[in-house]
């Protein structure tokens, strides 16, 4: 081919280069109002807007979901049958999509066996290292795994060889690393039997005090109908055999009525149903029961390392695998560099890169044996980011959900650099974010709103940061908002003394936390803030602790069920109409028989996406038609659940439907800025910030003198933060003590007293570096927090 025949780059552009936009047209997912946006590729685009404005619906439920669905479609129907089926988002056109990698803030697997090491493959690599170099040599990598038990067996096997039946003796052994005493959990538990039952009562009188074990439920019926026990005899009068059968009997088949069931003792039954689950993933009432009934102690055999004696005996350069996993990762990285053996060079290089990535992303203070369920949302998100840091892939769309959660202003700088590095490699980076420091690095900003819920779902602004600043949107107006340091602070009404706190990395901390005022505890990520508050503030009566744990909810749960609001409403409906309260539950007797109270019918199409259609019988109202004839204050139950919180406050506040019990809960929801939510909206459709505030509202109704809040600004827009400050002020003014663990400078500036931990993270932290008023912290500028707060308030 001659040179003149090929088009020169100057004369005509290559068609492939014209696809430099992700085009979204007619998006209607959740509350999006038929919106269309063009997102530039290979740029960093930040999506802003109040909590609930539709940011996640656009980024996660539309763009990322469609990208994942299209990738799944490239696999065979057989493989797709094993994958989660994803429905096509409600959108007219999506073009220019690239492979999406989602780094969300979902907490890491709440499995009691999952640690930072197992979740990041670090343990898998270390096990191989110890199986190759460890002395004495134990065996394959599984000999160092606390999830594999050592077992052996022998017996005869029968097989046919050349038409003759031959018997041979076979034996096998599996060498695992699991501690036999605690079964690789690191802790052993003891059950307080007095919390399981009241021994002065019989089973028929309701002796069992375990949540869910009601006298007429199957949990109790299997004991009363098993034939092993006398259901009318008080438990304290049981013979030794009856008590053993009641508490510890091995599983055995029994017939209760006409049903075949498996009977087993109460203690193993409770252990399987409740204690094998992670505490963080439990419902609040079950968690409270487990905390009462079970005492956890470090396993005496393995010392909490989860490993058996064999796995702990094999060492490299004097260090065993348990000690390596207990090291702070920044120290472990230094130790790996001292191991020099050419036979495992690629393995050592992979470990070094992994541990350096931890340090680089600001998680060098973690250790590999830290349970994954104890990581905060921000830590979990950064841990997931680690595997993408050294990736050579380009032209990928990275989707982040508030990567600054749990980060001190000092750490946000680091996160910004990482995101810019991902972009500069030629990737499209989409970030849902509220913090001005991160919005500042955006190449392109898309602002959604103007409000939340039904008042949101529209694009208010698209363009540059400067354009957003001068636009008259809620985000634009608040972008340069700075809370001022208060001129006068409240006087404490006493102090809570903490002496010799040593939880996690705290270094024998003594501190007096003032009461009756707004106290903010701050410091860089990993400096020991949560350890100080949750480890040292006594969980006594009068202390209401609200942690960062996300609330889990199916599409059957909604704000009314989660807050306990539905209970008084159901009773009021039942009383007004002279019928049973169960009729007014779409999960019980009042459910529409066609859709079982779900409001939609699901059609399973095998490997294709499951199709959901609104139920034709109840028209999505979830209730049986006969239930909707009963009214309270002129409204039926489905109309009440369709009300917004604001309307419901008015409805239950006065007149025929006046209901003080419901009104109090509704005022709490309105207080935290959730007035626009409808009472029956499925929890699965709420954004992260909305869930955080829903949780806050639930706890506000609890009776307590001291409120402990862990990062309440998570997921909140700058405008919502102002409302939160007003709420905290009202709490303090009503005579409560409020202790807040927080990084947001607006909350720091608003405090009456600041306790700053540091100076660094992990073993470089755990000390009090400042105590005093925000004004003193700003003028001293002696800590990282002080320097950032001074810059924030423009001092």
HUURLIN-V482612 format. One record per backbone hydrogen bond with DSSP energy under -1.0 kcal/mol. NH is the residue of the N-H (numbers start at 1). CO is the residue of the C=O. Records with the same first field share a line. If there is no record, write none. Layout:
NH: CO + CO
This chain:
12: 8
17: 14
18: 15
19: 16
20: 18
22: 39
23: 95
24: 37
25: 93
27: 35
28: 90
32: 29
33: 457
34: 32
35: 27
37: 24
39: 22
41: 20
45: 429
46: 444
47: 431
48: 446
53: 50
58: 54
59: 55
60: 56
61: 56
63: 58
64: 59
65: 60
66: 62
67: 63
68: 64
69: 65
70: 66
71: 67
72: 68
73: 69
74: 71
75: 72
80: 76
81: 77
82: 79
83: 80
91: 89
92: 25
93: 25
95: 23
101: 397
103: 399
114: 111
116: 370
117: 368
119: 115
120: 116
123: 117
125: 121
126: 122
127: 123
128: 124
129: 125
130: 126
131: 127
132: 128
133: 129
134: 130
135: 315
143: 140
144: 141
145: 142
148: 145
151: 174
153: 172
155: 170
157: 168
159: 166
161: 164
164: 161
166: 159
168: 157
170: 155
172: 153
174: 151
177: 145
178: 148
179: 306
183: 179
188: 297
190: 295
192: 293
195: 192
196: 193
197: 193
198: 207
201: 198
204: 231
206: 203
207: 202
209: 196
213: 210
214: 212
217: 214
221: 217
222: 218
224: 220
225: 221
233: 230
235: 201
236: 199
237: 234
238: 235
243: 239
244: 240
245: 241
246: 242
247: 243
248: 244
252: 263
254: 261
256: 259
259: 256
261: 254
263: 252
265: 249
266: 246
267: 247
269: 265
270: 266
271: 267
272: 268
273: 269
274: 270
275: 270
276: 271
281: 278
282: 279
287: 283
288: 284
289: 285
290: 286
291: 287
292: 288
293: 289
294: 290
295: 190
297: 188
299: 186
303: 299
305: 302
308: 177
312: 308
313: 309
315: 135
316: 319
319: 316
324: 320
325: 321
326: 322
329: 366
330: 364
331: 328
332: 328
333: 329
334: 330
335: 331
336: 332
337: 333
338: 335
344: 341
345: 342
348: 344
349: 345
350: 346
351: 347
352: 348
353: 349
354: 350
355: 351
356: 352
357: 353
358: 354
359: 355
360: 356
361: 357
362: 359
363: 358
366: 363
369: 325
370: 367
372: 114
374: 371
375: 372
380: 376
381: 377
382: 378
383: 379
384: 380
385: 381
386: 382
388: 385
389: 386
395: 426
397: 99
398: 428
399: 101
400: 430
401: 103
402: 432
405: 402
407: 404
411: 408
412: 408
413: 409
415: 411
416: 412
417: 413
418: 414
419: 415
420: 416
421: 417
422: 418
423: 419
424: 420
425: 421
426: 423
428: 396
429: 43
430: 398
431: 45
432: 400
433: 47
439: 435
440: 436
441: 438
442: 439
443: 44
444: 44
445: 463
446: 46
447: 461
448: 48
449: 458
451: 455
453: 52
455: 452
456: 453
457: 53
458: 449
460: 447
461: 447
463: 445
468: 464
469: 465
470: 466
477: 473
478: 474
479: 475
481: 478
486: 749
493: 515
496: 513
498: 511
501: 509
506: 503
507: 766
508: 506
509: 501
511: 498
513: 496
515: 494
519: 738
520: 753
521: 740
522: 755
527: 524
532: 528
533: 529
534: 530
535: 531
536: 532
537: 533
540: 538
543: 540
544: 706
546: 708
557: 554
560: 679
562: 558
563: 559
566: 560
569: 565
570: 566
571: 567
572: 568
573: 569
574: 570
575: 571
576: 572
577: 573
578: 574
579: 574
583: 580
584: 581
585: 582
588: 585
590: 582 + 585
591: 588
592: 622
596: 592
598: 595
601: 613
603: 611
608: 605
611: 603
613: 601
615: 599
619: 615
621: 618
624: 590
627: 624
628: 624
630: 627
632: 635
635: 632
640: 636
641: 637
642: 638
643: 640
645: 677
646: 675
648: 644
649: 645
650: 646
651: 647
652: 648
658: 655
659: 652
663: 659
664: 660
665: 661
666: 662
667: 663
668: 664
669: 665
670: 666
671: 667
672: 668
673: 670
674: 669
677: 674
679: 643
680: 641
681: 678
683: 557
685: 682
686: 683
691: 687
692: 688
693: 689
694: 690
695: 691
696: 692
697: 693
698: 694
699: 695
700: 696
702: 699
705: 542
706: 542
707: 737
708: 544
709: 739
710: 546
711: 741
714: 711
716: 713
721: 717
722: 718
723: 719
724: 720
725: 721
726: 722
727: 723
728: 724
729: 725
730: 726
731: 727
732: 728
733: 729
734: 730
735: 732
736: 731
737: 705
738: 517
739: 707
740: 519
741: 709
742: 521
748: 744
749: 745
750: 746
751: 748
752: 518
753: 518
754: 772
755: 520
756: 770
757: 522
758: 767
760: 764
762: 526
764: 761
765: 762
766: 527
767: 758
769: 756
770: 756
772: 754
777: 773
778: 774
779: 775
780: 776
781: 777
787: 783
788: 784
789: 785
790: 786
791: 787
792: 788
793: 789
795: 790
